[in-house]
Amino acid sequence: FFEGKYIDVLIHSKIFERTSLRRINKKDIDITFQWVNDPNIRSFSFNKDNVERKSHKQWFYSKLNSTDCEYYILDFNGEPAGSIRFDIDAMNEAKINYLIDPKFTGRGLGTEILKKGITLIKDNRPDIKKVFGYVLESNRASVRIFEKLNFDLIEENGVELKYEKEIR
């Protein structure tokens, strides 16, 4: 048992050495458009409709230029593998939205992007005291990630769950 656990830790530590978060830039518009319309990603989204390029472009640049948004790309071996966004409200709380490119799922990158994202928001926005996220109850992978990272489940309605965590 312990030997298997030790090997798992070694494998995951090597994976995470090859990951980094960087601020989103204009060049990321195409990959984010691709992700937002990926059927696997849409299946876990609250809005199931595909997004048109024109509306994605408007939305993307509004987030890129917003002072109330921290938006990052997860690079894995130099390739975009996911994104995490923190939308900051008037109470200095940040709503989390993240995704992992379906070709990179199952590697622990969801946990990694959330951990690294929280570290960055703490460093870049010391005014943020709490982060929270909504997840569909059927999205078992995200539910496990929030629980693994000690988020508190504060709301559930049979369809979606709300998790939050104090970060200060």
Secondary structure, DSSP 8 states (H G I E B T S, - for coil): -HHHHHHHHHHHHHHHHTEEEEE--GGGHHHHHHHHT-HHHHHTSS--S---HHHHHHHHHHHHT-TTEEEEEEEETTEEEEEEEEEE-TTSEEEEEEEE-GGGTTSSHHHHHHHHHHHHHHHH-TT--EEEEEEETT-HHHHHHHHHTT-EEEEE-SSEEEEEEE--
